[in-house]
Amino acid sequence: MDFRRPLPEIRWQSCLSPGSGTGSPDGFFRPCQPSDLSGLNRPMPSHRVQFSPSGRGTLAIEGASILRAAELASEPVRAECGGRGACGRCLVRILEGQVPEYRVLRRESGLPEVLACLTPVHGPLTVQPLVEAQLPKLISGDRYIGAKPLAAWAPWPLTLEPLVECREPQDLGVALDIGTTTLRLLLIRLSDGAIVGEAGAYNPQISKGADVISRIVAAEKGGLHELSSAIRRAVVSTIDEAAAAGGLDTGRIRGYVVAGNVTMIHLLLGEDPSGIRRVPSQPRALAFPPVDARDLGWPGHARAPVHTVPGAGGWVGGDILAGAVRAGFSRAAETALYVDLGTNGEIVFGNADFALACACSAGPAFEGGGIRCGMRADRGAVDGAAIHVENGAETGAVELSVIGGGRVRGLCGSGLISLADALFRAGWIDRGGRLTARVPGERRMEGKWGKAIALSADQRVALWERDLASLIRAKAAVFAGIRSLVDSLGPGGPAIERAYVSGNFGRYLNLPAAVGIGLLPDIPPGRYGYIDNGSLEGAALSLLSREFFAEIAGYLTRVTYVDLSDLPGYMDQFVGASFLPHTSPDLLRMG
């Protein structure tokens, strides 16, 4: 064959229509006629989707998912994986109507149960969500009202010199922590540095996924404006709540300081976050100039600036840097460890001379996500556990601590860690998190999901081997990150002289249990400290002290961002830590 010969001309029709290409006298596709386009302008059919028992409803276009219909109807449906069908939390029951049979997971009394994110709407439906999804209201408890950050939290003496302008005695500033799961803020009187209001809320972006990757993907699919608007509105509502409780005038707000991970800051400012999840990570920016509060729709005095704390890398944001400096790292002689436990596990290891920072994808297990009976730390959640022992042998009696008392509804992250440690110590689970023969018969369950230990009399709340596997992966990711940072300095490198645990989840952490399962290093308990919310407290200090805000920027020059994927030993560390407590328990000791 002569490949130098020109190819024959190919003529294409610009659109397809019935009979095209067969009735043309020359045998080629004929050009489109105006009549061929008549059907393209027809609107897609819509179907009524009703939710029970709330009564909410909406019209969903043909082929849209039930999850999309729930979003349009403002019906809370959990989708922690961002609608990928991975978490199983958007399970719904079809009370009326038809759904594709291939999407039916099971039937209860003849009624099909499906995942809302994967099931298309092809006709009228009445739907009952099966997993509670309404985000509970966060109660601040007035923990901070009246406190003065410069006196209570400053790691070295700081003078009151607000980052934003203060003209009148009642002028206010806002310190804000935007987390993947929650947001918390403080209203601070600038004239004397006293906290006069506080409030918190769940991050409404959770509806697009419990983790940052899910939200980045949602932004890439055209949801950036929706994600940005959601968090901005939530901040306004939270400010109004804090101001109303103290009878404060939001018009007196002179400025803001915001700390958050790199993804949250991008979404807040409406910046494209897609580069963050690339390898290597390429955020649009790690530091942004101040923006006008009015551009975000936030209250305050004319031209009130919104400052954001800069980050160190794609996965280590200003929330962690603010917390590390709040812990005194930038001026410390001793080498310390700072661990923020949440959806992502962020870690800083260093002192005044240097710091290594990294992040590991722990997933939502520490906050109850991805666990069959997992839930947030709300009423009815198990937050502690013990197995009774008499005469040196366990009795089979499991004692559960339940938030608010009463009926057990599920497991929060701290309860999961405490329970796993108790089960392992009693020999009910082995090093791989699998059930052993020592589990009493009345506690043992088997079903579609494998094996489990019943936590309630009706067996509706149970801990499955799959849940333990998720916990072990999460704790292995965090510990491997810690071990990798310490080992990267070589065998003669500094040991951990102090350790700080921060984060909303960390407040309820059972420290002995966390060490017992191999989540945190085995160092003397007296070396551990707890910082309630390093991100929020660091933002408050930045608001009240120009020196502190400048200290964060200066410390960034001494921080080395470590991408764990570039460390050849990280996966070895991860594999070793993927057992209870570790394949080599000696590696847990780093003090």
Phi, psi and omega in degrees: 000136180269106183283356179276347182290142179293145177288147178295152180293136177242125180254131182244147171277142184283347173206160182263146176212158181305130177085358182297138173088349182254331182261002180288137183297331182266002178082358178263166175297138180275157177297153177294144173253153179307327181294336181292338185266359187298325182281344184286338182269358180291132179292146176293141178294149178242154181228144180282126176243119182248140180249138182239141009265006186293332183084359178290151180203167180198170171260126179246136180289155179308126177090349177293153181282158176298326178297319178295322177297321178297320178298317180294329182269001184059033177268120180295121174224126183286134177213067188294340179269003180081019177086028180262000181076019186262329187269335179073011185274350181264030181295131180226157177250134180271108181279324178216143178107177184241141174231158180303133184298329182290348178265354183283122179276319178196175178233138178239113185055036178084353182267130182288145175240131186222166171274126184297328185287337185252355187257119181280157178264120178238008179182178180300139182222148165241123193236138176243111175296140184254348180243125181301129185233350181296121180291125179291155179285132177280130179258120184290326180074009179051042182290331187253348185302129178092342180288154176241107185308321183296332178269325187273327191239347185297127180285346172212162184301127179234144177262153180287109177213082188305145178290336180247161185292139175233119183247325184242154182302331183261011178296146186239157169229160181239126170256129189225132173247118177256106179261168178297326182258318184229163169232142180223144181219157177234135170264124187236131176283120189288334185292327180231001177073025181264142177279124183243355178199150177206154178194163178212160179204161173283144178292116184294348177292352178305331180297343178260006179134146183280343184241165185291327180299315179301322182284325174297317178298318178298321177295320179295333180272015176101008184262012183301313181298318180296316179296317180295314181296322182298314183287325178296317178295321180296322178295317179300314180298321181290322176298314180300320179296314181295320182291319182297322181296329181254005182063040185260153180262112181293344176292346179271002179290123183261346180173172185226150166233124185243131174241141180187170177289167189299320180295315181298322180292318177300314182294322178301315185274359180075023179269143181297118182267004190301327181292341183296322185269006175285163176242112358286160182297134182226077178298156175303320176196157174258343177223131180243145176292160179300147176241161179283131181303327181295331178291338178263358182078021182264151182284164176146177177293156179306131177065031175294123184279150173246109178266139175244139181285130183291156179255170181261337182189177185304330183242007175233105188261188181295336178297320181284320179295319177298320180292320180294318178291323174301326179282356176092012184303322188292346180229014185274139174276325180277149180275128188231164179242133177238121183235122174255114184261119177199212178300323170249147175259109180256140190224137172232134179228119180169197179208204183293333185272329184204164172204140171249135182228140179210171176222144178233143183279091181282336184080179187274007186301322182294343179248020176086359181279148178073009178252135186306317178249024182289149177203167177286166183288078183231176182306131180095354180275137174286124179240005178194156182206154175208149176248123186291140179234131177229132180055038176081004180227143180289148183268350185092355180274123179255123178260124182246133172268123185244128179299124180080357181072184176083206187291141176284124179252337182174190182241128170267176187300315181295323177293323179297316180294314180298317181293317180300319179295317180296318180295320180292318180295326180279352180082015179282337174231152180267188185295337178268004180083015179266146180293144178251177180290350182280350177292124180302147183303322182288345179262343186279136178227151171220144180192200183302329184268005180106222182253151183207165173248122181289135179250349177231157184299325181274002178065015177284333176250119184213154176256117183264157177301326177298323178295317179296324177297321178295317179297316182296320177297318181295313182291328178294321179298316181292310183295321179298325176296316179298311183297322181294320178296315181296315183289337183295343179272359177094167184297336180264012184288169183292149175271172178279112180268332176217154177220137179238134175248131181227170178112155181302319178293323183298336181299328184257007186292133172276100188299313178301323179291321179297321176289323183297326179269357178087026176278317182241156181299150178270085176241163181307133183306329181294346179273351179274142173227161180235133174244120188307304179211089184300326180294311181293316181293323176294323177294321179295317178296323177295321179297322187266348184220112174300326180299316182294318180298320177291329179297321178298313179298322180291322181291332178303329180290344179256002182263129174255118178280125183251119173273113186299335179292343179271352180268113184299336183270354185298315182295326175297318177297319181297315180298317180295328181275358183275033176218164179262125344279340182186155175294331178232087185305336178299333181290345178288337183272116183229016182259000000 
